[in-house]
Amino acid sequence: MGEQPLRVLACGDVEGRVNALFNRVQTIQKKSGQFDLLLCVGEFFGVTPEAEAEWHQYKSGAKKAPIHTYILGAASQETVKYFPSADGCELAENITYLGRRGVFTGASGLQIAYVSGREALQEPAPAHCFTPKDLLTLVESLTNNSKFRGVDILLTSQWPRGVWQYANNPEVNTKFCGTSSVARLAEKLKPRYHFAALEGAHYERLPYRNHMVLQENAQHVSRFIALATVNNPAKKKYLYAFNIIPMKTMDPSELVKQPQDVTENPYRRSGKDEAELHKHTSGFQSAGAEEPACQFFFDLSKKQGGGGRGRKRHSEGDRHQQGQPHDGDRHHQGQPKQPRRPPQPTGPCWFCLASPQVEKHLVISIGTHCYLALAKGGLTPQHLLILPIGHYQSVVELSSDVVEEMNRYKAALRSFYKSRGQRCVLFERNYRSQHLQLQKMIIILNFIYIIAPPGTPYFYVELDSGEKLYYRIQKHFPLQFGRSVLASEAVLNIPTRADWKECKQSREEEEECSRRLRDEFQPYDFALDD
């Protein structure tokens, strides 16, 4: 079909209401024109005598589906009887059972991966369940091809567990919804569209990335859509219409375009976690929910000198306004902002925002994953630090969402310094330091991740002109090297300020300096608007 898009309908649980479904499809097609196919996820058949009689009309040929319809297998023991084979077959004219699991490729090149039923909790698996072996076989059949980029559509009956991370929350009980094995399947198959059902809810998640920003080449985004039950009393959406050009015929630059509302991948783990998971479970055993990272909010509007301005913070998904804590009080929300908890400090850390030791009066701005603070005993009055909210030791340990926000602070600070007619320099010392500190201004570079694996001690500098210096520390590196160079007569000519301990200010002086910088930085502070 070349570049001609396919017109596709997807449907949630039918539960035997076949007439209602096809009547609705006919109404849509009369209004909007013919669709190419209908994909049904969840439980297609019902368990009542009325549902069985309704189905018999289609099986006998008395009625015919008005569109090529593809369905998944049984999601309960009661409906197994409707499926004569696990390998897929035609059940009635225009109604095809895809099979237990596999890949369907149409004449257009559209590639649809599918898994029927629910996750098996015991062996041997019941006929309405899939096993880790089923998922592994499906993944290997696709990913063994070096040209594999993902599938166009993924059909599962169960939801992927945790799909709501970084996004709008569904109207379901997330403690019991979905399975981790389907989440791992979705991560590996990278579907452009993923449909699921069984929860009686409609949930259209924000699109998410399939690559790590600044670390991998751009890839297409994925969209997860859960659909409700046909003719549900609450009138929740059970049919979804969309156009799609098969991936194999799309222009690569069009395929990887990122919509404005794209989020991080809700399933992404670190390389270490992935290897460990694959080692023990082939990546497809059930796992408990990840413990969410905490998000912290500080009130910067009153005693700490924000000029009386309020500060709104929104969740990443539903963007609803959060209640503000009182002056200086810390408030945490259990929002799953990151795929896993950052490493925890082995002792007191002066820079973890959750730590009692952090000096809150030095904080200038707080984002979702990072914050900006005045350096204690700063080299200059505008000496700033960008720090991750969670506990990370160096840049190379950061997840992509933290990196992305650090880059936003980098751009904001570059504009801030430039408006003051100032030049700026960044340096980081990953040597005998517990918490990552990026001094003055932050730049994240792809090559650091390649040449400095986690745990590697290094010193890194970047000027605002673009020159860069990377030095891999062997041993006996002076801890104040970066500061000493900048304080030298050849650069800032303030050698007496080379030691931060000699530049300490009183609490009142620090508060006044922070207040002044906070007000001056306000026009560049994206965190106030997010």
N, C-alpha and C positions, 0 to 999 in steps of 0.2 A: 504493500500500500504506500510505499515511499514515505513522504513527510505528512501524509494524510493522517490526522489523529483518529484513534479509535474512540468510540463512545461507549463507556462502560457504566453499568449499574452494580452497586454492591448492596447486599442485604444482610440484616442480622438474623436472629433466630426466627424461623418460620413456625415451628412447632405445630405443623399440620395445617396451618391456615393458608393452604395453597391457592384457593380461589381468591381470597382477599389479596394475596401478593400479586397474582397475575392480573387481576382487575385493576390494581393500582398501576402496574407497569403499562397496561394498555392505555390508561388515562394519560400517563406521562408521555407515551409515544405519540398519541394523537395530538398532544399539545406541542411537544418539542421535537418530534421526528423519531425515526427508528434508531435504537441502540444496537450495538454489535453483540453484546453478551451481558449476562447477569451472573454475578458471583455471590453465592450464599455461604455464609459462615455460621457457626453455631449449630444448634439442633434444628434440622430441616423437618423431621417427621414429628407427629404428635402421638399421644398414647391413648386418646379417647376413641370410642367407636365412631364418632362423627368424623374425626380426623382420618381414620382408616378408610371410611367410606368415600371421603373426598379424594383421597389419594388414588383409590381404585378407579375413579373416572379417568385419570390421566394414564394410569398403567394399562388400562384396557383399550385406550385409544378414543374413548368417548369425548375426551377433551384434550387439547394440545396446548402446550406452553407457547406463548406468543413471542418468545425470544430464546436464543440458545442459552441454556441455564446450566451452570456447573456448581455442584454442591459438595460439601465435605461429609465425611462419614459420621457414624453415630457418636454422640457425646454422652450417652447413657446406655445401660444394659437393655432397657426396655425397647430401644429403637434399633438394636443390632439386627433384628429380623428383616428389616427392609433392605439390607445390603447383602446380596448373594456372594460377593467376592471382595477380598481385601485389596485387590489389584485395580479396582475401578471398572466401571462398565456403564452402559446406557440403561437407565432404569425405566424410561418412558421416552416417547418422541420429544426431542429437544431438551431432555433433562438427563444430564450425565453426572455420575458419581466419579469424582476425580481419583479416589483411592486413599489408602492409609497414609502415604506420604510420597512426594515426588515432585517433578517439574513438568509443567504443561507449557509447550511452546506453540503458539498459533502460527498460521501462515504468514502473518504480518511480521513475525519475529518477537511479538510480545511474550515475555517469559514470566510465568506464574509459578512460584514455589508454594507448596501447601503441606499442611500436617493436620490430619483429622483427629478429633476426639480430645480427651483429657490426658494429663500426665499420669503415667502409671506409678503407683506408690508401692507396688509389690511385683514379684515375678512368680509364675508367668503372668504377663500382663493380660487383663481382660480385653475382649475384642474391641471395646470402645475407647481404648487407651493407646497412647504412644509411649515409647521407651527412649532412653538416652541413645540406644543403638540406632533407632529410627532417625533421630536428629543428626547424629554423627554421619550416618550414611548419606543423608540428604546434603549436608554441608560439603562433605568430601567430593560428592559427585559434581559439585559446582566449582568449589574453590581450587580443585586440582588443576583447573585450567588457568594458566598464567595470565590470560587476558580477562579473567573475571573481574568485573567492576561492581557487581550487585545484580539484583533481580528487579524487574519492573514492579511486581506485585507479590506480596506474601499473604497467604490466607492461613489463619489459625483460629481455632474455636476459643481457646483460652487467651487471656490477655498476657502480655509480657509484664512481669513484676517490676515495679519501679519506673514504668514508662512516664509517669507524671513528674519525675524529678526535673527541676529547672523550668517547669511549665505550669500551666493552669491545672488546678486540681479537679479530678473527676468527682461525680456525685455517687461514689461507691465507698465502701469501707476498705481503705487501702491496706489495712492490716491483713486481710484475708483474700485480697484480689490478686489474681494472676499467679504466674509461676516463673521462677528464675531461668528455667531451661528455655522457655520461649523467648525471654529477654536475650539470652546468649545466642539463640538462633537468629533473632532479628539483628543483633550486632554483627554477626558474621556474614549474613546474606545481604545486608544493606538494601532493603527494599525501598523503592521510591514511594510505594503505598503499602501499608500493612493494615489489614482488616481483621477484627476479632469480635466476639459476641459473648454470650453466656451470662453476662452480668445484668442484663435488663436495662442497660444505660446507654445513652448516646454520649460519646466523648471524642471530640476532635482536638488532638494535641497540636500545639505549635510545632512547626517543622524543626527537625534537629540535624546537626552536622554529622557527617561520617568521617571527618578528618580532624586532626588537632591543629589548631591555628598556629602558624609559624613553624610547625614541625613536619607537616605533611602537605603534599599537593592537594589543592581543592578537589573535593568530590561532590557528587550530587547530594541533596538533602533527602531525608525520609519524613514521611507523614504517617502518623498512626491515627486510625479512625475506628472507634468501637461503635457498634450499632445496636439499637434496642430491638425488642421483639415486635413482630408484625402485629398491627392492630392493637398495640398496648393501650390501656385505658388512659394513661397520662399523656398520650399523643407524642411520645418521645420519638425522635427521628430514627427510622429503621431502614430507609433507602438513601443511598448516597450516589450521586451522578457525577462523573468526571470524564474529561478527555485526556488521552495519553498517547504520546508518540513513543513507540518502542525505543528503548535505550540504544539498541544496536544501530538504529537509523538516525539518531539525533546528532546534531553538531555538538562536539565536545564542549565548546565554550558556552553553548546554551544549556547543556545538561548540568553544568556545575554552578550555574548562577545561584547566588544565595539571597533568599528573600530577607526583607528588613527584620522580620520577627523571628528569625532563626535562633535556636538555642543550642547549648552544648548537648552532646550525646548523653542520654540518661543512663546508658549501659556501660560507658567506657570505664575500664579499669587501668591501673598502671601496668607496665610490662611485667613487673615482678609478680603482681597479683594474677595476671593472666597465665603466666607460666606455671605458677603454683596450682591454679585451678585446673588447668589442662592436665598437669601431672597426675592429679588425684582423681579427676572425674571426667576426663575428656571434655571438660567445659560444659557439660549438659546435665549434671546432677542438680537437684533442688538445693537451694541455699537460703539461709535466713536473710531477712532484709538487712541492707547495709545500715549501719548506725549513721544517722545524718549528722552533717557538720552543723555547728551552731552559728547563728548570725547575730552580731552584736550591734546595738544602737546606743549612741551617746547623745545627750542633749548638749549642743554647742551654742545654745542661743542666749544664755543668761549670764551666770557668774563667770563663765569662761570667755566672755567677751565677744559674742557674735553680733553685736550691734542691735540686739533685740529681735533679730530675725528668727523665724521658726525653721524647723528642718523636717521635711517629709521624707520618709523612707518607705519604699514599696516592695512587696514581694515580687519575685521574678515573673511569676505566672499571672495571677489575677490582678496584680497592681493595686490592690486595695490599700487604703491608708492605714499605717500602723499607729497604735497609740504611743505617745512619747513618754519615756521615763522622766522622773524628776532630775534636777540638776545633778549631773555626774553619776547618777545611778546606772548600772549596767543591766540590760534586758536582753534575753536571748530567745530566739524563735527556733523551733526544731525544723526549720525549712531545709530540705535536702539540696543544698546549693552545690555540693561537690560530690563526686562519685565515692569518695572515701574520706575518712577523717585524716587530717594531716598528722604527721608524726608528733608525738607528745614530748615535751621537754623532759630531760632527765632530772632537772632541778629547777629552781626559780628562774624565770626568764623575764627580763626587763622589757621585752618588746612584744610578747604575745598579748593581744588586746584583751584576752580573757584573764590575764594574770593580775593578781592583786598588786604586783610590783609596778605595773605600768603607770607612768605619770600622765594622767589624763589631761592635765592642763596644757601639755605640750602638743596635743592632737590638733591638727589644722583641718583635716577633712577625712571622712570615713566613707569608703565605697562598700561594695558587697563583699569583696575578697581581699582588699588592700586598704591601707590608710596612710595618710601623710602626716608627718610630725616634725616639729622643730628639733634640731639636733641639740642635745644637752652639751653645754660648753662649746657652742658652734664656732667654726672658724670665722664666719662672717654672720651678721644678723639675719641673712637669708639662707643659712645653711640648713637644708631640709633632708629628711629621710623618707623614702617610700618603703613600706614594710608590708608583708603579707599578714593578714589578720590571724591566720593559722600558723602553727610552728613549722617553719621550713628552714633548713640551714643554708641553702644556696639556690641560685636561679635554676640549676639543672634539675632540681627536685619538684619544681612547680608544675601544677596541672595547667591545661591550656586556658581554662577560664581565669585563673589567677594571672597568667601571663598577659592575657588580653586586657585585663583591667590595669595592670601595671603600665602597659603601653599607652592607655588612655591618660594616666597620670603623667607619663613622660611627655606626651604631646601638650597637655595643659601647662606643665611647668616650662616647657620650651617657649610657649607663647607668653607666659607670665614674665619670664626673665627678659625676653626680647622687648616687651613693652616698657621695661625699665632701663633699656639700653645696656643690659648686662650680658656677658657671656657665661656659659655654664659648662660644667664637666661632671661626669659620672665616674665613681669608682666603687668597686666591690672587692672585699677581701674575704675569700672563703678559706680561712686559716685561723684556727684557734678561736672561732666564733660560733656561738650556739644558734643564733637566729639571724636569718638573712637581713642585711642592712644595705640598701642602695643609697649611696650618699650623693646628695645635691640634685641629681636627676637620673632617671632610669632609662636604660636601653636594653632590650632583650634581643639577642642575636641567635639565628639558627645554628651557626657554627659552634657556639658554646656547648650546645647539647651533644654535638658530635665528638668534639675533642676533649670534653671534660665530663666523663661519666660521673654519676652521683658518688660523692665521697672524695673526689679529686680536689686537693687544695690548689687554689689559684688566686691570682690578682688580675683584675680586669679594669681597664680605663677606656672611656670613649669621650672624645671632644665633640662639641656641637658642630664642628666643621666636618665630622665624619671619620677622622683618624681614630684608629683603635689600637690598643695594646693588650695582648693576653700573655701572661707569664705563668707557667706552671711551677708552683712552689715545690722545691725539693726539701729544704730544711732551713731553719734559722732565718726566717723572714721577719724583718722589723714590723711590729704590729701597727705602728703609726706612720708607715712609709708614705701612704697616699696623702695624708694630712701634712706631713713634714715637707713634701715636695711642693704642695700648693702654698704653704706658708713661707717658703724660702724667698730670699731677696730677689731671685730671678723671676718669680711669678707674682705673688701678692705682696711680697715685702713686709710680711708681718711675722717674723720668725719667733716672736715671743708668744704667739698663739699656736705653736706647733703641738703643744700638749693640751688636750681638752680639759684636764684637771686644773690647769692654771687659768681657765677661762670660765669657771663656774659663776653663775649669777644667783642672786637670791630668788626665792619663790615668787616674790612680787615682780621682779624684773622679768622673769621667764613668762609670767602670766601676761604682762603688758606686751612683750614682744610677740607672743603667740596671738593675742587679740589683734594686734596691728596687722600681722601677716594673714590672719584668717580673713579680716576685712578686705585686705588688698587682693587676696587670691580669689575672693568670692566670684568675680565675673568669669573666672576660668574653671570653677569647681563644678564639673559635670555631675558629681554625686548629689548635689542639691536638687537636681532636676530628675534624676533617674527614679 
